[in-house]
Structures are given as structure tokens and as C-alpha cells.
Amino acid sequence: MVLWRNFAKSLRAFPGRLALMVAIPQRVEHLQTDKGSVPVYTTTVVEQPWDSYTDVDHDVWRTLFRRQREILPGRACREFLETQDAMGMGEDQIPKFSELNAQLQAKTGWTLVGVEGLLPELTFFEHLANRRFPVTWWIRKPEQLDYLSEPDLFHDLFGHVPLLMNPVFADYMQAYGLGGVKAHGIGPEALAELTRLYWYTVEFGLINTDEGLRIYGAGILSSKGESFYCLESTAPNRIGFDLTRIMRTRYRIDTFQKTYFVINAFEQLMKATEPDFRPYYSELASQETIPAGNVLASDRVFHRGTGEGWSSAGDV
């Protein structure tokens, strides 16, 4: 998991030879090379430049919002749909962080902070540990409606933010951030293992409800294709949540997931993060990682995937 880079500041001259350092929001994107996409990181926190959004930007938001809300009823978990409605997030225009913050702070004490792009892990963890959620200020271009290799405003705001209104999930996110700060101090192996937990819960998690399996992971909620695939395709595995199993399981960053893990309730996530993870890291140090598509004999299997269309390489 990668997450957000160095202060980009501009010098703006004023009459009277007065020069001030002003943080000008930059659009920090992955670098495209002949060897693929290379992440670029930023640590800058910026004010949302809402007045700078163009009609095209608002139209992209409107198109994506309307499309997802048409397909998510019956697929997304009830908590997501209800909290998104409760905080007044709508399709008409890109929401203002300041207006959403009023709702979040009153409900769960979280605050949105504007960022320029992908954050380094420790910076991201520190934000979460302090109940701050980083939201990329810029939105994708019209030609990127169906795929973007990095988080943008739509992914962050539409996919992640509504469930921060849910008290249990909000507490889990803070607990994850605190755990991430600790893992960063332990070493790269611990960090990789904790990253897999975020990937398979916050980004690509499913929840078992009385109505059936539903989506709560932001990477799915913000993706039209994966919203269908994760629940309706026969190709992927759907396996019950198991903390250390997930921490051993590699994942895909370039395609739909080979495996989705299913929780019973958000309380299960919170309970899983209560213990000190150091014994887990010690235990996992002697164990091999698990390929993304593997099913183990000990797994609680909701659906064993056919593997149709899977790439034979690329797990991280």
C-alpha cells in the first residue's frame, strides 16, 4: 500500500516587493514510463481549491456518482448507502470538504484533509491515527472514467468517506493508523503484512449480511466493473475473514482481485485490531506468503473461484 509527497510551494510576488510562500495545490500523479506506472509521493496538505474546479470536473463527478449510485443498491452494504445520504453527498457538484467536515466531526470526530496525491505510508498512518482522512483534491479526466492507477478525489471521497460516519468503522480506521505507525517502526515485513490487511478490508472488503454478500471496500465501491465482478463473477474466491491469513496473502494492483475476504460485521474488524500485533509479526516471519488466488484447507469458503481470466503473475 502506498499513500502520498514533498512540499510544493510557489513564490508569489506582491506590490511593495513583499514575497510570500503560498502553498499552491499541485496535481501529483504517477509517472508513466516505458516500464509502466511509477508511483510519485507527496506529503503536502492543501486547502481544497473548490473554486478552481471546472465544469468538466463537476461533470466527471456527476457522471461517476450517478453511475455508481445506480448500481450499488443491492450490492453495497446498507451502512455505506445510508451514511452517504446522511452526510448530504450528492451528484450535483463536487462536494466541499468544509461542508462534509461539519458532518463528520459532529458524528465521529473525523476531518478530511486535502492532499496532492499518493502519500508515503508513515504520513498516511499518522493522519489516520489522528482521525484525519487524506482526500486527493483533484479528480480524474473524462478519458479516465473507467480506470485510474492511483487514488483521485472520486475514489477517496465517494468510496472511503461515507463509512467514516459509522462509529465502529471510524474507530477501526483510527486503530489501523495507530497500528501502522507501530508497524513502520518494526520493519518492512511488518509493514507489508499490515498493508495486506488494509487492502483486503478497507479497499476490497465484502461483508456478509442478512441480504447476502455486500460491498464495503472503497476500491470496489468506486469501480463500476469491480462492483459487478466481486459479487457476480464465478472467477474470484470469496473467503471468510481471518486476520493472519489475510496478512500472509499477496494481492493484485493491476486487475480485479483474485480473492475477496468476507467479514461478518464491522465489529469483527475492530476486535481483530485490539491485540498487540507484535506476536503476529513474529509468527508470520517464519511463514511463506500465500498467492492471491490460493484457497487453503482451513479457509471458510463462500465461493471457490474458477480462476477464469486470471494472470499467472503479478501478485505483490
C-alpha positions in Angstrom: 0.0 0.0 0.0 1.3 3.4 -0.9 -0.1 6.5 0.1 1.0 10.4 -0.5 4.9 13.7 -1.2 7.2 16.8 -0.7 6.1 20.3 -0.1 5.4 22.0 -3.4 5.3 25.7 -2.8 5.3 28.7 -5.1 6.7 32.1 -4.6 4.1 34.8 -5.4 5.2 38.4 -5.6 3.1 41.3 -4.4 3.4 45.1 -4.7 6.0 46.6 -2.4 8.4 43.8 -3.0 6.6 41.6 -0.5 7.1 38.0 -1.3 5.0 35.2 0.5 5.4 31.5 0.4 1.9 30.2 -0.6 1.0 26.5 -0.9 -0.4 26.1 -4.3 -2.2 22.8 -4.8 -0.4 20.6 -7.4 -1.8 17.6 -9.2 0.8 14.9 -8.3 0.2 11.8 -10.5 2.1 8.6 -11.1 4.9 8.9 -13.6 4.3 6.9 -16.8 7.4 5.3 -18.2 8.2 2.7 -20.8 8.3 0.2 -17.9 4.9 1.1 -16.6 3.5 3.4 -13.9 5.9 4.6 -11.2 4.4 6.0 -8.0 5.2 9.5 -7.1 4.6 10.6 -3.4 3.7 13.8 -1.7 3.3 14.9 1.9 1.7 18.3 1.2 -1.6 19.2 2.8 -3.6 21.8 0.9 -6.9 23.7 1.1 -9.4 22.3 -1.3 -9.3 24.7 -4.3 -13.0 24.3 -4.8 -13.4 27.5 -7.0 -10.8 26.1 -9.4 -12.9 23.1 -10.4 -14.1 23.4 -14.0 -17.5 22.4 -15.5 -15.7 19.3 -16.8 -14.5 18.4 -13.3 -18.0 18.7 -11.9 -19.4 16.7 -14.9 -16.9 13.9 -14.2 -18.1 13.8 -10.6 -21.7 13.8 -11.6 -21.2 11.0 -14.2 -19.3 8.8 -11.8 -21.6 9.5 -8.8 -24.8 8.8 -10.8 -23.4 5.6 -12.3 -22.3 4.1 -9.0 -25.4 5.0 -7.2 -27.5 3.3 -9.9 -25.6 0.0 -9.5 -24.8 -0.1 -5.8 -28.2 -0.6 -4.2 -28.4 -4.3 -3.6 -24.6 -4.6 -3.9 -23.2 -2.1 -1.4 -23.7 -2.6 2.3 -26.6 -0.7 3.8 -24.3 1.3 6.1 -22.5 2.8 3.1 -25.6 3.9 1.3 -27.2 5.3 4.5 -24.1 7.3 5.6 -23.5 8.7 2.2 -27.1 10.0 2.2 -26.9 11.2 5.7 -23.9 13.4 5.1 -25.5 15.0 2.1 -23.1 13.8 -0.5 -24.8 14.2 -3.9 -24.3 14.2 -7.6 -24.8 17.9 -8.5 -21.3 19.1 -7.9 -18.0 18.1 -6.3 -18.7 18.3 -2.5 -16.9 20.8 -0.4 -14.6 19.3 2.2 -15.6 22.0 4.7 -19.3 21.1 4.5 -18.6 17.3 4.8 -16.2 18.0 7.8 -19.1 19.6 9.7 -21.0 16.3 9.4 -18.0 14.1 10.1 -16.7 16.0 13.1 -20.2 16.0 14.7 -20.7 12.3 14.2 -17.3 10.6 14.7 -14.7 13.3 15.1 -13.0 12.8 11.8 -11.7 15.5 9.5 -10.9 15.5 5.8 -7.6 17.0 4.7 -6.7 17.8 1.1 -3.6 16.2 -0.4 -2.0 16.4 -3.8 -1.7 12.6 -4.5 -0.2 9.4 -3.1 1.2 9.6 0.5 4.2 7.8 2.0 3.0 5.1 4.3 4.0 6.7 7.6 2.4 10.0 6.7 -0.8 8.2 5.8 -0.8 6.3 9.1 -0.2 9.4 11.1 -3.2 11.1 9.5 -5.4 8.1 10.3 -4.1 7.8 13.9 -5.2 11.4 14.4 -8.7 10.8 12.8 -7.7 12.8 9.7 -8.5 11.2 6.3 -6.5 12.4 3.3 -8.5 13.1 0.2 -6.8 13.9 -3.1 -8.1 17.3 -4.2 -8.1 16.6 -8.0 -10.5 14.5 -10.0 -9.7 12.2 -12.9 -10.1 13.3 -16.5 -13.1 12.3 -18.7 -11.0 9.7 -20.6 -10.1 8.1 -17.2 -13.7 7.3 -16.1 -13.2 3.6 -16.1 -9.7 3.2 -14.8 -7.1 5.2 -12.9 -4.0 3.6 -11.4 -3.9 5.9 -8.3 -6.5 7.4 -5.9 -8.2 10.6 -7.0 -11.0 12.7 -5.5 -13.8 10.4 -6.6 -12.2 7.3 -5.2 -11.3 8.9 -1.9 -14.4 11.0 -1.4 -17.1 8.7 -2.8 -15.5 5.4 -1.8 -13.9 6.0 1.6 -15.5 8.9 3.3 -19.2 7.8 3.9 -18.3 4.9 6.2 -16.3 7.3 8.4 -19.7 8.4 9.6 -20.2 4.8 11.0 -18.8 4.9 14.6 -17.4 1.3 14.6 -15.7 1.6 11.2 -14.4 5.1 12.1 -12.7 3.6 15.2 -11.3 0.8 13.1 -9.7 3.2 10.7 -8.0 5.1 13.6 -6.9 1.8 15.2 -5.4 0.8 11.8 -3.5 4.1 11.7 -2.1 3.6 15.1 -1.1 0.0 14.2 0.5 1.3 11.0 2.8 3.8 12.9 4.0 0.9 15.1 4.5 -1.4 12.1 6.5 1.2 10.3 8.9 1.3 13.3 9.2 -2.5 13.4 10.3 -3.1 9.8 9.3 -3.6 6.1 8.0 -7.1 6.6 5.5 -6.0 9.3 4.5 -3.0 7.2 3.8 -5.3 4.2 1.7 -7.6 6.3 -0.3 -4.7 7.7 -0.7 -3.3 4.2 -2.4 -6.5 3.1 -5.0 -6.1 5.9 -5.9 -2.6 4.6 -6.0 -3.8 1.1 -8.4 -6.7 1.8 -10.7 -4.8 4.2 -10.8 -1.1 3.6 -10.1 -1.2 -0.1 -11.6 -4.6 -1.3 -13.7 -5.9 1.6 -17.0 -7.7 1.5 -19.5 -8.1 4.4 -22.0 -10.9 5.0 -25.5 -9.6 5.7 -28.9 -11.0 6.1 -29.5 -10.0 2.4 -26.3 -11.7 1.2 -22.8 -10.6 0.5 -22.4 -6.8 0.2 -19.5 -4.4 -0.6 -17.9 -2.1 1.9 -14.4 -1.7 0.3 -13.7 1.7 -1.3 -11.8 0.3 -4.2 -14.9 -1.7 -5.2 -17.5 1.0 -4.3 -15.8 3.5 -6.7 -15.4 1.0 -9.5 -18.2 0.1 -11.9 -16.6 -3.1 -13.2 -15.4 -4.5 -9.9 -18.8 -3.7 -8.3 -20.3 -6.4 -10.6 -17.2 -8.7 -10.7 -16.7 -9.1 -6.9 -20.2 -10.4 -6.3 -21.4 -11.9 -9.5 -18.4 -13.3 -11.3 -17.6 -17.0 -10.8 -13.9 -16.3 -11.2 -12.8 -14.9 -7.8 -12.7 -16.7 -4.4 -14.8 -15.3 -1.6 -13.4 -16.4 1.7 -14.2 -15.7 5.4 -12.1 -13.1 7.2 -9.1 -14.5 9.0 -6.6 -11.9 10.3 -3.3 -13.7 9.9 -4.4 -15.5 6.8 -5.0 -12.1 5.2 -1.7 -10.7 6.4 0.0 -13.5 4.5 -1.9 -13.1 1.3 -0.5 -11.3 -1.6 -2.8 -9.2 -3.8 -3.2 -7.6 -7.3 -2.8 -3.9 -8.0 -3.3 -4.1 -11.8 -6.5 -6.2 -12.2 -9.7 -7.2 -10.3 -8.9 -9.2 -7.2 -8.5 -13.0 -7.3 -9.8 -13.3 -3.7 -12.2 -11.2 -1.6 -12.4 -11.7 2.2 -15.7 -11.5 3.9 -16.4 -10.1 7.4 -19.5 -10.8 9.5 -19.7 -7.2 10.9 -17.6 -4.1 11.3 -17.2 -5.1 15.0 -15.2 -8.1 13.7 -12.6 -5.6 12.3 -12.4 -3.7 15.5 -12.0 -6.8 17.6 -9.3 -8.0 15.3 -7.2 -4.8 15.8 -7.4 -4.8 19.6 -4.4 -7.1 20.3 -0.8 -6.1 20.0 0.3 -7.2 16.6 3.9 -7.9 17.5 3.3 -11.6 18.2 1.6 -11.9 14.9 4.6 -10.4 13.1 6.9 -12.8 14.9 4.7 -15.7 14.0 4.4 -14.7 10.3 8.2 -14.2 9.9 8.6 -17.9 9.6 5.7 -18.5 7.2 5.5 -18.2 3.5 3.3 -15.7 1.8 0.2 -17.0 0.1 -0.5 -16.4 -3.7 -3.6 -14.2 -4.2 -5.7 -16.9 -5.8 -5.0 -19.8 -3.4 -7.6 -21.5 -1.3 -6.4 -23.2 1.9 -8.0 -26.2 3.6 -8.6 -24.1 6.7 -10.5 -21.4 4.8 -14.2 -20.7 5.3 -15.2 -20.7 1.6 -18.2 -18.8 0.5 -17.3 -19.4 -3.1 -14.3 -21.2 -4.7 -13.4 -19.3 -7.8 -12.9 -20.8 -11.3 -9.9 -18.6 -11.9 -11.1 -17.7 -15.3 -9.1 -14.8 -16.8 -6.5 -14.7 -14.0 -3.0 -13.7 -14.8 -0.4 -16.2 -13.7 1.9 -13.4 -12.4 1.8 -10.0 -10.8 1.0 -10.7 -7.1 2.6 -8.2 -4.7 
